[in-house]
Structures are given as structure tokens and as C-alpha cells.
Amino acid sequence: MKRLFLFYFALILFASCSSDDDAISFTADVLPVESVDIPDEFTLGETYPITVSYFRPSTCYQFRDFYYLKENNERTVAPINYVFDRSNCETLENVLVEATFNFIVTSNGSYIFKFWQGNDDDGDPQFLTIEVPVVE
């Protein structure tokens, strides 16, 4: 799983779009999660919003989607942002933004959420891991 995440991270990091000189140029960047608002428990069949907070590095970053990997009862999550190639980008300090996704509870037991928080000094991914039980 670690290799798959690193591959996807590298792919997103180096992806870009530009077809001609007038086209909008951008890359995609996976950003580390700062905190998460998630319920303490789930009920089978219900849908729950899960809000992820992360720091927006500059005004050229715009939320795109979530990296979301399902593996049995484990979910790996990280926000993906477009990074637009503009000359007027302003660096932002401590600007925390939120993005939310809806989670549908489809099985019993517990779900384990792993929210990517960046890589350590050795390049290994670090996660905020939260286990949420499913109650009846």
C-alpha cells in the first residue's frame, strides 16, 4: 500500500496540463492533513460528512478532490489541489482551509481512516489514523 500511495503521490505531483501558450497551466499537489472532523461512531447504512483541514500554501492553490484509497475496512485520504502557474501568486501563512466528503457506511465492524500528514525525514508517509466503530 505504501508503494501505491507513493506512486500516486508522485503521479499527482508531476501531472500538468498545457496544450498551447494560451492554455491555463497547472499541476496537482497532494497536501498534508492538519486535522479531521469525523464522528466517534457510525451507524450502518447512514451517510456522514467528514471534514479535512489543511494549510493552503498560496493563492494559486485550489481544492480539486480527495485522494481516496479503499482497502477492505481501511481508507487512506488526502486533499488534492490544483496549483495554477501564475505570476501573481501570494504566499499564505497559516491559512487553514476545509474540504468535506460524504462517507457511506456499508459494512459492520470498524473503519480505519488514515489521513496523510506528509513524509518523515526518511521519506516514509505519516498518517493520522482514526478508527471509527460501526454500531447498530
Disulfide bonds with the S-S distance in Angstrom:
Cys60-Cys89 1.53
